Amino acid sequence: MTLSRSACARHRHHHQPGSRRRWLVLAVLCTSLLLAGIDLTVLQVAVPSLARDLAPSGPGLLWIVDVYSLTVAAFLIVCGTLADRIGRKKVALAGFAVFGLASLAAAFAADTPQLIAARAVLGLGTALIMAATVAILRNVFPDDRERGFAIGLWTASHSVGTTLGPLIGGLLVEHFNWGSVFLVNVPIVAVVLVAGAIYLPESRNPETRRWDPASVVLSVAGLGGFAYGLKQIAVPGGLPPAALAIGGGGIASLAWFVRRQHRLTQPLLDLSLFRNRRFSVAVLAVFGCFGSYVAMLFLLMQWFQQSRGFSPLEAGAAIVPLAAANALGATLAPWLANRFGDRIAMTTALASFAVALGFFALSPAVSSYTVLVPVLVVAGFGAGIIMTSGADAITSAVRPERAGEAAAIQETSFELSAGVGVAVLGSVLAVGYRLRIPDLPYLSGGQLTEVRASIASASGIADGLPRAAADTLLATANSAFDHGVRISVGCAAIVLVVISVATLTLLAPSSPVFKRV
């Protein structure tokens, strides 16, 4: 069967939009990723207020914060395969709709399980959006130069959203309740959904990879089980046997997933890319840096409000130097990499980030915001360099025809590192806080258990105590929380030091890292 000339023309127009239409498509996609970035961090400034309303346990609070990024990481590659099969536009529009409905559900969640479930569905919507939009960009911008510019803007939108999240959240929580940080998404998503239906072109991959349901189940079960076991460390009274079993099962599932990917001819995640040392080091640097950066935002938002007494808006504004320095570092990263090389630029940036976090962990002087500002600037600048230089090193380490696979791993590493960073350092915070709370004679056993569960619970218990006892309890809890935050930040600094040494060593000119795979 042959197509008429007019049908052929319509087909070409459908898949290769005109010049003006291409930039409208880019605007839609950038707006969607801006929202995804905002949602990654916007909740962090609202944690103290939602903790007072919902009274989640320590692990419950961690799930609320990072189930979003863990879900994105778990489903990103799966959704990419789905988009290749049934159409990128369909998947993107479905993602917009899911994101909007989940935002509504999260805004009106009445308890912790409801909010966790809504955040997980938000992550699924984001995974659908991100997986489809990468392929749409590559299809809409066939010219290499335009495509590079478009992908740069698209990637920057996520970074801007991540940076703006705490400030927007602080502004909303200051004037409304914590649900407003989700409700603000709804009208924006409605506009994006309509614009996407009009302007996004449909496309599929004519040579779709084989769908492997077993790999999907193993990856999702592995990440979920591992994260669950990790968060249960924060539960007072030790790690329950069931949590230990689930966490161990998660690790076993991830190991089985890796083994299966090596054996499949068409794996869900092509691990052969990691044979390139440059690629592996870049992924490690991005993973450690972005995970530490997002976890640092999580910790600082609580530290400002719980230990320093900042309002939500003040806490969001206090993070502006970190955000501005991060944007500057990301902007200057290409010039620094060209001037000094990836090895020196990335190693120095990682070391700077580590030194800033180490100073925060060890110096009492950071209680003064004047002293803290330069620490935030150094940390943000170093992180910005790594996020850009590391991402560029990931894609440049592979042959052009494998750039899509490298980009998928890059995006997954960003989202997974955010979830793992908050889970690990949040658990360290919870343990450090709990161990710092002594036995208090004016509290019953049940009250003491609640106080050790979270600082929000301590505030609730203090409301029912005599004035002198309440003041003592709050001072003890604030001191313990400050201690826990500093231990967590110190652990992140140690991780970054290790990664900076690895980068300096493994990216040495004599290392065989420049052979593309």
C-alpha positions as CSV (number, residue, x, y, z in Angstrom):
1,M,0.0,0.0,0.0
2,T,1.4,3.4,-1.0
3,L,0.8,6.8,0.6
4,S,-0.4,9.8,-1.4
5,R,1.9,12.8,-1.8
6,S,-0.2,14.8,0.6
7,A,-0.2,12.0,3.1
8,C,3.5,11.8,2.9
9,A,3.8,15.5,3.5
10,R,1.5,15.2,6.6
11,H,3.6,12.4,7.9
12,R,6.8,14.4,7.6
13,H,5.2,17.4,9.2
14,H,4.0,15.2,12.1
15,H,7.4,13.8,13.0
16,Q,9.6,16.8,12.1
17,P,7.9,19.9,13.4
18,G,8.7,23.3,11.9
19,S,11.2,25.7,13.5
20,R,8.7,27.6,15.7
21,R,6.9,24.4,16.7
22,R,10.1,22.8,17.8
23,W,10.8,25.5,20.3
24,L,7.2,25.3,21.6
25,V,7.8,21.5,22.1
26,L,11.0,22.4,24.0
27,A,9.1,24.8,26.2
28,V,6.5,22.2,27.1
29,L,9.2,19.6,27.9
30,C,11.3,22.1,29.9
31,T,8.3,23.1,32.0
32,S,7.5,19.5,32.8
33,L,11.1,18.8,33.9
34,L,11.1,22.0,35.9
35,L,8.1,20.7,37.8
36,A,9.8,17.3,38.3
37,G,12.9,19.1,39.8
38,I,10.8,21.3,42.1
39,D,8.9,18.2,43.4
40,L,12.2,16.5,44.2
41,T,13.0,19.2,46.9
42,V,9.9,21.3,47.5
43,L,8.7,19.1,50.3
44,Q,11.8,19.3,52.3
45,V,11.0,22.7,53.7
46,A,7.5,21.5,54.6
47,V,8.8,18.5,56.6
48,P,8.5,20.1,60.1
49,S,4.9,21.3,59.5
50,L,3.7,18.0,57.9
51,A,5.5,16.1,60.7
52,R,3.4,18.0,63.3
53,D,0.1,17.3,61.3
54,L,0.7,13.6,60.3
55,A,3.1,12.6,63.1
56,P,5.0,10.0,60.9
57,S,7.6,7.7,62.4
58,G,11.3,8.3,61.5
59,P,11.2,5.7,58.7
60,G,7.8,7.1,57.6
61,L,9.2,10.6,57.3
62,L,12.1,9.3,55.1
63,W,9.7,7.4,52.9
64,I,7.6,10.6,52.4
65,V,10.7,12.5,51.3
66,D,12.5,10.1,49.1
67,V,9.9,7.5,47.8
68,Y,9.5,10.0,44.9
69,S,13.0,9.8,43.6
70,L,13.3,6.1,44.3
71,T,10.2,5.5,42.2
72,V,11.5,7.6,39.4
73,A,14.8,5.7,39.4
74,A,13.1,2.3,39.5
75,F,10.8,3.0,36.6
76,L,12.8,5.4,34.4
77,I,14.3,2.7,32.1
78,V,11.1,0.6,32.1
79,C,9.0,3.6,31.0
80,G,11.6,4.4,28.3
81,T,11.0,0.9,26.8
82,L,7.3,1.4,27.1
83,A,7.5,4.8,25.3
84,D,9.5,3.2,22.5
85,R,6.7,0.6,22.0
86,I,3.4,2.4,22.3
87,G,4.5,6.0,21.5
88,R,6.4,8.8,23.2
89,K,3.6,11.3,23.1
90,K,1.1,8.9,24.6
91,V,3.5,8.1,27.5
92,A,4.4,11.8,28.1
93,L,0.7,12.8,28.2
94,A,-0.1,9.9,30.5
95,G,2.8,11.1,32.7
96,F,1.4,14.6,32.9
97,A,-2.1,13.3,33.8
98,V,-0.7,11.0,36.5
99,F,1.5,13.7,37.9
100,G,-1.4,16.1,38.2
101,L,-3.8,13.6,39.8
102,A,-1.1,12.4,42.2
103,S,-0.4,16.1,43.2
104,L,-4.1,16.4,44.1
105,A,-4.0,13.2,46.2
106,A,-0.8,14.3,48.0
107,A,-2.2,17.8,48.8
108,F,-5.2,16.3,50.6
109,A,-3.5,13.2,52.1
110,A,-4.9,12.6,55.6
111,D,-2.2,10.3,57.0
112,T,1.3,9.1,56.3
113,P,0.5,6.0,54.2
114,Q,-1.7,8.1,51.9
115,L,1.0,10.7,51.4
116,I,3.7,8.0,50.7
117,A,1.4,6.4,48.2
118,A,0.7,9.7,46.5
119,R,4.4,10.6,46.4
120,A,5.2,7.2,44.8
121,V,2.6,7.8,42.1
122,L,4.1,11.3,41.5
123,G,7.4,9.5,40.9
124,L,5.8,7.2,38.4
125,G,4.3,10.2,36.6
126,T,7.7,11.8,36.5
127,A,9.3,8.6,35.2
128,L,6.8,8.5,32.4
129,I,7.5,12.1,31.5
130,M,11.3,11.9,31.6
131,A,11.6,8.7,29.7
132,A,9.4,9.9,26.9
133,T,10.8,13.5,26.6
134,V,14.4,12.5,26.0
135,A,13.4,10.5,22.9
136,I,11.0,13.3,21.8
137,L,13.8,15.8,22.0
138,R,16.1,13.7,19.9
139,N,13.3,13.2,17.3
140,V,12.3,16.9,17.2
141,F,15.9,18.3,17.0
142,P,17.7,16.2,14.3
143,D,20.5,18.8,14.0
144,D,23.3,17.9,16.4
145,R,24.0,21.5,17.4
146,E,20.3,22.4,18.1
147,R,19.8,19.1,19.8
148,G,22.8,19.7,22.2
149,F,21.4,23.2,23.0
150,A,17.9,21.8,23.6
151,I,19.1,18.9,25.8
152,G,21.2,21.4,27.7
153,L,18.2,23.6,28.4
154,W,16.0,20.6,29.3
155,T,18.6,19.3,31.7
156,A,19.1,22.8,33.2
157,S,15.3,23.0,33.9
158,H,15.6,20.0,36.3
159,S,18.5,21.6,38.1
160,V,16.7,25.0,38.4
161,G,13.6,23.2,39.7
162,T,15.6,21.3,42.3
163,T,17.2,24.5,43.4
164,L,14.0,26.5,43.5
165,G,12.1,23.8,45.3
166,P,13.0,24.8,48.9
167,L,12.4,28.5,48.2
168,I,9.0,27.9,46.6
169,G,8.1,25.5,49.4
170,G,9.1,28.0,52.1
171,L,6.9,30.7,50.5
172,L,3.9,28.5,50.2
173,V,4.2,26.9,53.7
174,E,4.6,30.4,55.2
175,H,1.2,31.5,54.0
176,F,-0.7,28.2,53.5
177,N,-0.5,24.6,54.8
178,W,2.0,22.0,53.6
179,G,-0.5,20.6,51.1
180,S,0.0,23.8,49.0
181,V,3.4,22.6,47.8
182,F,1.6,19.9,45.8
183,L,-1.6,21.8,44.9
184,V,0.5,24.4,43.0
185,N,1.4,21.8,40.5
186,V,-2.2,21.2,39.3
187,P,-2.9,24.3,37.2
188,I,0.6,24.2,35.7
189,V,0.2,20.5,34.8
190,A,-3.3,21.3,33.2
191,V,-1.7,23.9,30.9
192,V,1.2,21.6,30.0
193,L,-1.2,18.7,29.3
194,V,-3.2,20.8,26.8
195,A,-0.1,22.2,25.2
196,G,1.5,18.8,25.0
197,A,-1.6,17.3,23.3
198,I,-1.4,20.1,20.7
199,Y,2.3,20.4,20.1
200,L,4.1,17.2,21.0
201,P,4.7,14.9,18.0
202,E,4.1,11.2,18.2
203,S,7.0,8.8,17.5
204,R,8.0,5.2,18.2
205,N,11.2,3.2,18.0
206,P,10.8,0.8,15.0
207,E,13.4,-1.5,16.5
208,T,12.1,-1.8,20.1
209,R,14.1,-3.8,22.6
210,R,12.6,-7.0,24.0
211,W,10.5,-6.4,27.1
212,D,11.9,-8.4,30.0
213,P,9.3,-8.6,32.9
214,A,11.7,-10.4,35.2
215,S,14.2,-7.6,35.0
216,V,11.5,-5.1,35.8
217,V,10.3,-7.0,38.9
218,L,13.9,-7.6,40.1
219,S,14.9,-4.0,39.8
220,V,11.8,-2.6,41.5
221,A,11.7,-5.2,44.2
222,G,15.5,-4.8,44.8
223,L,15.4,-1.1,45.2
224,G,12.2,-1.2,47.3
225,G,13.5,-3.9,49.6
226,F,16.9,-2.3,50.0
227,A,15.4,1.1,50.8
228,Y,12.9,-0.4,53.3
229,G,15.6,-2.2,55.2
230,L,17.8,0.9,55.2
231,K,15.1,3.1,56.6
232,Q,14.2,0.7,59.4
233,I,17.6,1.3,60.9
234,A,16.0,4.6,62.2
235,V,13.4,2.6,64.3
236,P,14.1,2.7,68.0
237,G,14.9,-0.7,69.5
238,G,17.1,-2.1,66.8
239,L,16.5,-3.5,63.3
240,P,13.5,-5.8,63.3
241,P,14.1,-9.3,61.8
242,A,11.4,-8.7,59.2
243,A,13.1,-5.5,58.0
244,L,16.5,-7.3,58.0
245,A,15.0,-10.1,55.8
246,I,13.3,-7.6,53.4
247,G,16.5,-5.6,53.1
248,G,18.6,-8.7,52.5
249,G,16.0,-9.8,49.9
250,G,16.3,-6.5,48.2
251,I,20.1,-6.8,48.0
252,A,19.8,-10.3,46.6
253,S,17.3,-9.1,44.0
254,L,19.6,-6.4,42.9
255,A,22.5,-8.9,42.6
256,W,20.2,-11.2,40.6
257,F,19.2,-8.3,38.4
258,V,22.9,-7.5,37.6
259,R,23.6,-11.1,36.8
260,R,20.6,-11.3,34.6
261,Q,21.6,-8.2,32.7
262,H,25.0,-9.7,31.9
263,R,23.3,-12.8,30.5
264,L,20.6,-11.2,28.3
265,T,21.3,-10.3,24.7
266,Q,18.9,-7.3,25.1
267,P,19.2,-6.3,28.7
268,L,16.9,-3.7,30.4
269,L,20.1,-1.9,31.5
270,D,23.2,-2.4,29.5
271,L,25.9,-2.8,32.1
272,S,28.7,-3.2,29.5
273,L,29.0,0.6,29.4
274,F,30.6,0.4,32.8
275,R,33.6,-1.4,31.3
276,N,34.8,2.1,30.3
277,R,36.5,3.5,33.4
278,R,35.9,7.1,32.4
279,F,32.1,6.3,32.2
280,S,32.1,4.5,35.5
281,V,34.1,7.2,37.4
282,A,31.7,9.9,36.0
283,V,28.6,7.9,37.1
284,L,30.2,7.4,40.6
285,A,31.0,11.2,40.8
286,V,27.5,12.2,39.8
287,F,25.9,9.6,42.1
288,G,27.9,10.7,45.2
289,C,27.6,14.4,44.5
290,F,24.0,14.7,43.6
291,G,23.0,12.3,46.4
292,S,25.0,14.4,48.9
293,Y,23.5,17.6,47.5
294,V,19.9,16.6,47.8
295,A,20.4,15.0,51.2
296,M,22.2,18.2,52.3
297,L,19.1,20.2,51.3
298,F,16.9,17.8,53.3
299,L,19.1,18.1,56.3
300,L,19.6,21.9,56.1
301,M,15.8,22.6,55.7
302,Q,15.1,20.7,59.0
303,W,18.2,22.1,60.8
304,F,17.3,25.7,60.0
305,Q,13.7,25.2,61.3
306,Q,14.2,22.7,64.1
307,S,17.6,23.8,65.6
308,R,17.9,27.5,64.5
309,G,14.3,28.5,64.8
310,F,13.8,29.8,61.2
311,S,10.4,30.1,59.6
312,P,9.7,28.0,56.4
313,L,10.2,31.1,54.3
314,E,13.4,32.1,56.1
315,A,14.7,28.6,55.7
316,G,14.0,28.6,52.0
317,A,15.7,32.0,51.6
318,A,18.7,30.9,53.6
319,I,19.5,28.3,51.0
320,V,19.7,30.8,48.2
321,P,23.5,31.2,48.4
322,L,23.8,27.4,47.9
323,A,21.5,27.5,44.9
324,A,23.1,30.5,43.3
325,A,26.6,29.0,43.7
326,N,25.3,25.7,42.2
327,A,24.0,27.5,39.2
328,L,27.3,29.4,38.7
329,G,29.3,26.2,39.1
330,A,27.1,24.5,36.5
331,T,27.5,27.4,34.1
332,L,31.3,27.6,34.4
333,A,31.9,23.8,34.4
334,P,32.4,23.5,30.6
335,W,35.0,26.3,30.7
336,L,36.8,24.8,33.7
337,A,36.8,21.4,32.1
338,N,38.3,22.7,28.9
339,R,40.8,24.8,30.7
340,F,42.1,22.2,33.3
341,G,40.6,18.9,32.0
342,D,37.9,16.8,33.5
343,R,40.2,15.1,35.9
344,I,41.4,18.3,37.7
345,A,38.0,20.0,37.5
346,M,36.1,17.1,38.9
347,T,38.6,16.2,41.6
348,T,38.9,19.8,42.8
349,A,35.1,20.2,42.8
350,L,34.5,17.0,44.8
351,A,37.3,18.0,47.3
352,S,35.8,21.5,47.7
353,F,32.4,20.1,48.3
354,A,33.8,17.6,50.9
355,V,35.8,20.4,52.7
356,A,32.7,22.5,53.0
357,L,30.6,19.7,54.4
358,G,33.5,18.7,56.7
359,F,33.7,22.3,58.1
360,F,29.9,22.3,58.7
361,A,30.2,19.0,60.6
362,L,33.1,20.0,62.8
363,S,32.8,23.8,63.4
364,P,30.4,25.3,65.9
365,A,30.8,28.6,64.1
366,V,28.4,27.6,61.4
367,S,25.6,28.3,63.9
368,S,26.2,31.9,62.7
369,Y,24.6,32.4,59.3
370,T,27.3,34.8,58.4
371,V,29.9,32.0,58.8
372,L,27.6,29.5,57.1
373,V,27.1,31.5,53.8
374,P,30.7,30.9,52.4
375,V,30.3,27.2,53.4
376,L,27.1,27.0,51.3
377,V,28.8,28.9,48.4
378,V,31.7,26.5,48.3
379,A,29.5,23.5,48.6
380,G,27.1,24.7,45.9
381,F,29.8,25.7,43.5
382,G,31.6,22.4,43.7
383,A,28.3,20.4,43.3
384,G,27.3,22.5,40.3
385,I,30.6,21.7,38.5
386,I,30.2,17.9,39.1
387,M,26.6,17.8,38.0
388,T,27.5,19.3,34.6
389,S,31.0,18.0,34.1
390,G,30.0,14.5,35.3
391,A,27.0,14.4,33.0
392,D,29.1,15.5,30.0
393,A,31.8,12.9,30.8
394,I,29.1,10.2,30.9
395,T,27.8,10.9,27.4
396,S,31.2,11.7,25.9
397,A,32.7,8.4,27.1
398,V,30.5,6.3,24.7
399,R,30.1,6.2,20.9
400,P,27.4,8.5,19.5
401,E,25.0,5.7,18.7
402,R,25.0,4.7,22.4
403,A,24.4,8.2,23.7
404,G,20.7,7.3,24.5
405,E,21.7,4.3,26.7
406,A,24.3,6.5,28.5
407,A,21.7,9.3,29.0
408,A,19.3,6.7,30.5
409,I,21.9,5.6,33.0
410,Q,22.8,9.3,33.7
411,E,19.2,10.2,34.5
412,T,18.7,7.0,36.6
413,S,21.9,7.8,38.6
414,F,20.7,11.3,39.4
415,E,17.3,10.1,40.7
416,L,18.6,7.0,42.4
417,S,21.3,9.0,44.2
418,A,18.8,11.5,45.5
419,G,16.7,8.7,47.0
420,V,19.6,6.7,48.4
421,G,21.3,9.9,49.7
422,V,18.2,10.9,51.7
423,A,17.7,7.4,52.9
424,V,21.2,6.8,54.1
425,L,22.0,10.2,55.6
426,G,18.4,10.5,56.9
427,S,18.9,7.2,58.7
428,V,22.2,8.4,60.1
429,L,20.5,11.5,61.4
430,A,17.8,9.5,63.1
431,V,20.2,7.2,64.8
432,G,22.5,10.0,65.8
433,Y,19.5,11.9,67.3
434,R,18.2,8.9,69.1
435,L,21.4,7.9,70.7
436,R,21.9,11.5,71.9
437,I,18.7,11.5,73.9
438,P,19.4,10.4,77.5
439,D,17.0,8.8,80.0
440,L,14.8,11.6,81.3
441,P,13.3,11.1,84.8
442,Y,10.2,13.2,84.1
443,L,9.2,11.1,81.0
444,S,7.4,7.7,81.1
445,G,8.9,4.8,79.0
446,G,6.4,5.4,76.3
447,Q,7.0,9.1,76.2
448,L,10.8,8.6,76.0
449,T,10.3,6.2,73.1
450,E,8.3,8.8,71.2
451,V,10.9,11.5,72.0
452,R,13.6,9.3,70.6
453,A,11.6,8.6,67.4
454,S,11.7,12.2,66.1
455,I,12.2,15.8,67.1
456,A,8.6,16.5,66.0
457,S,7.4,13.9,68.6
458,A,9.6,15.6,71.2
459,S,7.8,18.9,70.5
460,G,4.4,17.2,70.9
461,I,5.4,15.6,74.2
462,A,6.8,19.0,75.5
463,D,3.4,20.6,75.0
464,G,2.0,18.5,77.8
465,L,4.8,19.0,80.3
466,P,5.3,21.7,83.0
467,R,7.2,24.7,81.7
468,A,10.6,23.9,83.2
469,A,10.5,20.2,82.0
470,A,9.3,21.3,78.6
471,D,12.2,23.7,78.2
472,T,14.7,21.1,79.2
473,L,13.2,18.5,76.9
474,L,13.2,20.9,73.9
475,A,16.8,22.0,74.6
476,T,17.9,18.3,74.8
477,A,16.0,17.4,71.6
478,N,17.4,20.4,69.7
479,S,21.0,19.6,70.8
480,A,20.5,16.0,69.8
481,F,19.1,16.9,66.4
482,D,22.0,19.3,65.7
483,H,24.4,16.5,66.6
484,G,22.6,14.1,64.3
485,V,22.7,16.6,61.4
486,R,26.4,17.2,61.8
487,I,27.2,13.4,61.9
488,S,25.2,12.9,58.7
489,V,26.9,15.8,56.9
490,G,30.3,14.5,58.1
491,C,29.5,11.1,56.6
492,A,28.7,12.7,53.3
493,A,32.0,14.6,53.4
494,I,33.9,11.3,53.9
495,V,32.1,9.7,50.9
496,L,33.0,12.7,48.8
497,V,36.7,12.5,49.8
498,V,36.8,8.9,48.8
499,I,35.2,9.6,45.4
500,S,37.6,12.6,44.8
501,V,40.6,10.3,45.4
502,A,39.1,7.7,43.1
503,T,38.5,10.3,40.4
504,L,42.1,11.7,40.7
505,T,43.5,8.1,40.5
506,L,41.3,6.5,37.9
507,L,41.1,9.4,35.5
508,A,44.9,9.7,35.4
509,P,46.3,10.2,31.8
510,S,48.0,6.8,32.0
511,S,44.7,5.0,32.8
512,P,43.0,3.4,29.8
513,V,39.8,5.4,30.2
514,F,39.4,7.1,26.8
515,K,38.4,4.1,24.7
516,R,34.8,4.5,23.9
517,V,32.3,1.7,24.3
